[in-house]
Amino acid sequence: MSSPTVHASPVTAADGTPAVAGGPAPHPAGLPVLRAMPGDGTAAGWAQDHRSAVHDLVAEHGAVLLRGLGVGSPDEVAAIATALGVARMTERERFAPRYTHADGVYSSSEWPADEPMCMHHELSYATEVPGLLLFGCLTAPAEGGRTAVADSQQVLKALPADLVAPFARDGWLLTRMYHDIGVSWTEAFGTEDRAEVDAYCARAGLEHEWLPDGRLRTRQHRSAVVDHPRTGLPVWFNQVAFLNERTLDPMIRDYLVDVYGPEGLPFNTAYGDGTPLTGETVETINAAYRDATVGEPWQDGDVLLVDNLRMAHSREPYQGARDIVVIFGNPVRLAGHIRP
């Protein structure tokens, strides 16, 4: 078995400074890029042979981009996940539509190409969250469209102590309304049976209320700062900023409030005691994410492996076709994550 080859690719940090891919520089110096060379073998075979090296890079940096595997279909992305020991999980409580290719193999979220998708941790509000995310690029966009990452350990350190304190003490609240705006409850929970939703909510510590005309309102209380299960280090693990009403375009938000009322928004967040977030708080959090952001433009056939508990991820606006396959993997239940 040959050792993996880490090349010095032109990876740049958020401030534009060059970094050696896979080198010893810590975040936010750059995203490590591991050059995969399957040779006469298969991409999955290469991934199997170099599984330990790949996971070592994820443990050190929080994410690694595998370049040269040449994945060209959802099945090939799934084969890489299996070779790397990534156990697939079913997504529940999604906040944006996506296509299901196979069990645990999805398209990226359907989101307007000209709008950014802000930094977030996948399913940070769920009872069972993916420990790893695997992205496979079938078609790279002509321009933009990076899946960038930000180290939530660095974000936590950068945030003002007086901003973090109430979140660390009281957690955060997420309220969602499932109706004719956004994702339907049948899509989010993967069933058309209300009894199954009732059972899921009871297991997940999720308050819910059925409203007239088939609408569903949910409310969940989660920790905003958790200890990483592998390292024990605290991480800023939540979607407080991303799922806040201020993420919506102001004109769209005003229209939705006018039509459905303040409680009719598809999602909103607050402090754990119910206090609304200010615009300044949301912008301070997003600014910390921006300062910690690193990434590499997609190339056809790339695979990106991300520690979902440590690293938030985003999607930049783009032009042209963009086809990314996503796998949620290695589900974990975090101690103290579910608040009463």
C-alpha positions as CSV (number, residue, x, y, z in Angstrom):
1,M,0.0,0.0,0.0
2,S,1.4,3.4,-1.0
3,S,1.3,6.3,1.4
4,P,-1.0,9.2,0.7
5,T,0.5,12.1,-1.2
6,V,-0.2,15.6,0.1
7,H,0.6,18.2,-2.4
8,A,1.0,21.9,-2.0
9,S,-2.1,23.2,-3.7
10,P,-3.0,26.9,-4.0
11,V,-5.2,26.9,-1.0
12,T,-5.9,30.3,0.5
13,A,-7.2,31.5,3.8
14,A,-10.0,33.9,4.3
15,D,-7.5,36.8,4.2
16,G,-6.0,35.5,0.9
17,T,-2.7,34.3,2.3
18,P,-1.4,31.1,0.8
19,A,-1.2,27.9,2.8
20,V,0.3,24.5,2.2
21,A,-2.4,21.9,1.7
22,G,-2.4,19.3,4.4
23,G,0.6,21.0,6.1
24,P,1.0,21.7,9.8
25,A,-0.6,25.2,9.7
26,P,-3.7,25.4,12.0
27,H,-7.0,26.9,11.1
28,P,-7.7,29.4,9.7
29,A,-4.6,29.0,7.6
30,G,-6.3,26.8,5.0
31,L,-8.1,23.7,4.1
32,P,-5.9,20.6,3.6
33,V,-6.1,19.0,0.2
34,L,-5.0,15.4,-0.1
35,R,-4.1,14.3,-3.6
36,A,-5.6,10.9,-4.2
37,M,-3.9,8.7,-6.8
38,P,-5.9,5.5,-7.3
39,G,-3.6,4.4,-10.2
40,D,-4.8,1.1,-11.6
41,G,-7.2,0.6,-8.6
42,T,-10.6,2.0,-7.9
43,A,-11.3,5.2,-6.0
44,A,-13.1,3.2,-3.3
45,G,-10.1,1.0,-3.0
46,W,-7.8,4.0,-2.6
47,A,-10.1,5.4,0.1
48,Q,-10.1,2.0,1.9
49,D,-6.3,1.8,1.9
50,H,-5.9,5.4,3.1
51,R,-8.8,5.5,5.6
52,S,-6.6,6.1,8.6
53,A,-4.6,8.9,6.9
54,V,-7.8,10.7,5.8
55,H,-9.4,10.5,9.3
56,D,-6.1,11.7,10.9
57,L,-6.3,14.8,8.7
58,V,-10.0,15.4,9.7
59,A,-9.0,15.0,13.4
60,E,-6.2,17.5,13.0
61,H,-7.9,20.1,10.8
62,G,-11.6,19.4,11.1
63,A,-12.0,18.7,7.3
64,V,-10.0,17.5,4.3
65,L,-10.6,17.7,0.6
66,L,-9.8,14.6,-1.4
67,R,-8.8,15.5,-5.0
68,G,-8.3,13.0,-7.8
69,L,-10.9,10.4,-6.9
70,G,-13.0,11.3,-9.9
71,V,-16.4,10.4,-8.4
72,G,-19.1,10.8,-11.1
73,S,-22.3,9.4,-9.6
74,P,-24.1,9.2,-6.3
75,D,-23.3,5.5,-6.2
76,E,-19.6,6.2,-6.4
77,V,-19.8,8.8,-3.6
78,A,-21.6,6.3,-1.5
79,A,-18.9,3.7,-2.2
80,I,-16.3,6.2,-1.0
81,A,-18.2,6.8,2.2
82,T,-18.4,3.1,2.8
83,A,-14.7,2.7,2.1
84,L,-13.9,5.5,4.6
85,G,-16.1,3.9,7.3
86,V,-18.8,6.6,7.2
87,A,-22.0,5.0,8.4
88,R,-25.0,6.6,6.6
89,M,-27.9,8.0,8.5
90,T,-31.4,9.2,7.5
91,E,-32.0,12.9,7.6
92,R,-35.0,14.1,9.6
93,E,-36.1,17.7,10.3
94,R,-34.5,19.2,7.2
95,F,-34.9,22.9,6.7
96,A,-34.7,23.0,2.9
97,P,-35.8,20.7,0.1
98,R,-33.3,18.1,-1.3
99,Y,-33.5,15.1,-3.5
100,T,-32.9,11.6,-2.1
101,H,-30.7,9.5,-4.4
102,A,-30.6,6.5,-2.2
103,D,-30.9,5.7,1.5
104,G,-28.8,8.3,3.3
105,V,-27.5,9.7,0.0
106,Y,-28.9,13.2,-0.9
107,S,-28.5,16.1,-3.2
108,S,-27.3,19.4,-1.7
109,S,-30.1,21.6,-0.3
110,E,-32.2,23.4,-2.9
111,W,-31.3,27.1,-2.3
112,P,-31.3,30.0,-4.8
113,A,-28.0,30.0,-6.7
114,D,-27.6,33.8,-6.3
115,E,-28.0,33.7,-2.5
116,P,-25.4,32.5,0.0
117,M,-26.2,29.7,2.4
118,C,-24.7,31.0,5.7
119,M,-22.5,28.9,8.0
120,H,-24.3,26.2,9.9
121,H,-23.8,22.7,11.4
122,E,-26.0,20.1,9.9
123,L,-29.0,19.1,12.1
124,S,-27.5,20.9,15.2
125,Y,-31.0,21.0,16.6
126,A,-31.8,17.3,16.2
127,T,-31.5,14.6,18.9
128,E,-29.2,12.5,16.8
129,V,-26.7,14.6,14.8
130,P,-24.3,13.5,12.1
131,G,-20.7,13.4,13.3
132,L,-19.3,13.4,9.8
133,L,-20.5,14.9,6.5
134,L,-19.2,13.7,3.1
135,F,-19.7,15.9,0.0
136,G,-19.0,14.6,-3.5
137,C,-18.8,17.0,-6.4
138,L,-20.3,15.5,-9.6
139,T,-20.4,18.8,-11.5
140,A,-18.4,21.9,-10.3
141,P,-20.0,25.3,-11.0
142,A,-18.6,27.6,-13.6
143,E,-18.1,30.2,-10.9
144,G,-18.4,30.4,-7.1
145,G,-20.3,27.8,-5.2
146,R,-17.6,26.7,-2.7
147,T,-18.6,24.6,0.2
148,A,-16.5,26.5,2.7
149,V,-15.9,25.6,6.4
150,A,-15.3,27.4,9.6
151,D,-13.8,26.0,12.8
152,S,-16.4,26.4,15.6
153,Q,-13.7,26.2,18.2
154,Q,-12.1,29.3,16.8
155,V,-15.5,30.9,16.4
156,L,-16.3,30.3,20.1
157,K,-12.9,31.9,21.1
158,A,-13.5,34.9,18.8
159,L,-17.1,35.7,20.1
160,P,-17.4,38.2,22.9
161,A,-17.7,36.6,26.3
162,D,-20.9,38.5,27.1
163,L,-22.5,37.3,23.9
164,V,-21.6,33.6,24.6
165,A,-22.6,33.6,28.3
166,P,-26.4,33.5,28.0
167,F,-26.2,30.9,25.2
168,A,-23.8,28.8,27.3
169,R,-26.1,29.1,30.3
170,D,-29.6,28.9,28.7
171,G,-29.0,27.3,25.3
172,W,-31.1,28.3,22.3
173,L,-34.6,27.9,21.0
174,L,-35.7,27.0,17.5
175,T,-39.3,27.4,16.5
176,R,-40.6,26.1,13.1
177,M,-43.9,26.4,11.3
178,Y,-44.7,23.7,8.7
179,H,-47.3,24.9,6.2
180,D,-47.4,26.1,2.6
181,I,-44.1,28.1,2.9
182,G,-40.8,26.2,3.1
183,V,-40.4,22.5,3.7
184,S,-43.6,20.5,4.5
185,W,-43.9,18.4,7.6
186,T,-44.3,15.3,5.4
187,E,-40.9,16.0,3.8
188,A,-39.2,17.0,6.9
189,F,-40.2,13.9,8.9
190,G,-40.3,11.5,6.0
191,T,-43.9,10.3,6.6
192,E,-47.5,11.3,6.0
193,D,-48.7,9.7,9.2
194,R,-49.3,12.2,12.0
195,A,-49.0,9.5,14.6
196,E,-45.4,8.8,13.5
197,V,-44.6,12.5,13.8
198,D,-46.1,12.5,17.3
199,A,-43.9,9.5,18.3
200,Y,-40.8,11.1,16.7
201,C,-41.4,14.4,18.6
202,A,-41.9,12.6,21.9
203,R,-38.6,10.7,21.4
204,A,-36.7,13.8,20.3
205,G,-37.7,16.2,23.0
206,L,-39.6,18.3,20.5
207,E,-42.7,20.2,21.5
208,H,-45.3,20.2,18.8
209,E,-48.8,21.4,18.1
210,W,-51.1,20.5,15.2
211,L,-53.0,23.5,13.9
212,P,-55.9,23.9,11.6
213,D,-55.5,23.1,7.9
214,G,-52.7,20.5,8.5
215,R,-50.2,23.0,9.8
216,L,-47.6,21.9,12.4
217,R,-45.7,24.1,14.8
218,T,-42.6,22.8,16.7
219,R,-40.3,24.2,19.3
220,Q,-37.1,22.7,20.6
221,H,-34.6,23.8,23.2
222,R,-31.0,22.8,22.6
223,S,-27.5,23.6,24.0
224,A,-25.5,26.2,22.0
225,V,-22.1,25.2,23.3
226,V,-21.3,21.5,23.6
227,D,-18.1,19.4,24.3
228,H,-16.8,17.6,21.3
229,P,-17.2,13.9,22.1
230,R,-13.7,13.0,20.8
231,T,-11.6,15.9,22.1
232,G,-13.7,17.1,25.0
233,L,-13.1,20.7,23.7
234,P,-16.1,23.1,23.7
235,V,-17.5,24.0,20.3
236,W,-20.0,26.6,19.2
237,F,-22.6,24.1,17.9
238,N,-25.9,25.6,16.8
239,Q,-27.8,27.3,14.1
240,V,-28.8,30.4,16.1
241,A,-27.7,32.8,13.4
242,F,-28.6,30.8,10.3
243,L,-32.1,29.9,11.2
244,N,-32.9,33.4,12.7
245,E,-35.6,35.4,10.9
246,R,-32.9,37.9,9.9
247,T,-31.5,35.4,7.5
248,L,-34.5,36.0,5.4
249,D,-34.5,38.8,2.9
250,P,-36.2,41.7,4.7
251,M,-38.8,42.2,2.0
252,I,-39.7,38.5,2.1
253,R,-39.8,38.4,5.9
254,D,-42.1,41.5,6.1
255,Y,-44.4,39.9,3.5
256,L,-44.5,36.6,5.5
257,V,-45.2,38.4,8.7
258,D,-47.9,40.4,7.1
259,V,-49.6,37.3,5.6
260,Y,-49.0,34.7,8.4
261,G,-48.2,36.8,11.4
262,P,-44.9,36.7,13.4
263,E,-45.4,33.1,14.4
264,G,-46.0,32.0,10.8
265,L,-42.4,32.3,9.8
266,P,-41.0,28.9,8.6
267,F,-38.2,29.2,11.2
268,N,-36.9,31.5,13.9
269,T,-34.4,31.3,16.8
270,A,-34.1,32.9,20.2
271,Y,-32.1,32.7,23.4
272,G,-33.0,29.7,25.5
273,D,-35.2,31.8,27.8
274,G,-37.2,33.0,24.8
275,T,-35.6,36.4,24.5
276,P,-35.4,37.5,20.9
277,L,-32.0,37.9,19.3
278,T,-30.9,41.4,18.2
279,G,-29.6,42.1,14.7
280,E,-26.3,43.0,16.3
281,T,-26.0,39.6,17.9
282,V,-26.7,37.8,14.6
283,E,-24.2,39.9,12.7
284,T,-21.5,39.5,15.4
285,I,-21.9,35.7,15.1
286,N,-21.8,35.8,11.3
287,A,-18.7,38.0,11.3
288,A,-16.9,35.5,13.5
289,Y,-17.8,32.8,11.0
290,R,-16.5,34.9,8.1
291,D,-13.2,35.5,9.8
292,A,-12.7,31.7,10.3
293,T,-13.8,30.7,6.8
294,V,-11.6,28.6,4.6
295,G,-12.3,26.7,1.5
296,E,-11.2,25.5,-1.9
297,P,-13.1,25.9,-5.2
298,W,-14.8,22.6,-6.3
299,Q,-13.4,20.5,-9.1
300,D,-15.3,17.7,-10.8
301,G,-14.8,14.5,-8.8
302,D,-13.7,16.1,-5.5
303,V,-14.7,14.6,-2.2
304,L,-14.9,16.7,1.0
305,L,-15.0,15.1,4.5
306,V,-16.1,17.3,7.3
307,D,-16.3,16.9,11.1
308,N,-19.8,18.3,11.5
309,L,-19.5,18.9,15.2
310,R,-16.3,21.0,14.9
311,M,-16.8,22.6,11.5
312,A,-19.7,24.7,10.3
313,H,-20.1,24.8,6.5
314,S,-21.6,27.2,4.0
315,R,-22.4,27.5,0.3
316,E,-21.4,30.5,-1.7
317,P,-23.5,31.9,-4.6
318,Y,-22.6,30.4,-8.0
319,Q,-23.2,30.4,-11.7
320,G,-23.7,27.4,-14.0
321,A,-24.7,23.9,-13.1
322,R,-23.7,22.6,-9.7
323,D,-24.3,19.0,-8.6
324,I,-23.1,18.0,-5.1
325,V,-24.0,14.8,-3.4
326,V,-24.2,14.8,0.4
327,I,-24.0,12.0,2.9
328,F,-24.8,12.4,6.6
329,G,-22.7,10.0,8.6
330,N,-21.7,8.5,12.0
331,P,-24.7,9.7,14.1
332,V,-24.0,10.8,17.6
333,R,-26.1,11.8,20.7
334,L,-24.5,14.6,22.6
335,A,-24.6,14.7,26.4
336,G,-26.6,17.6,27.6
337,H,-27.6,18.7,24.1
338,I,-31.4,18.3,24.7
339,R,-32.7,21.0,27.1
340,P,-36.0,20.6,29.0
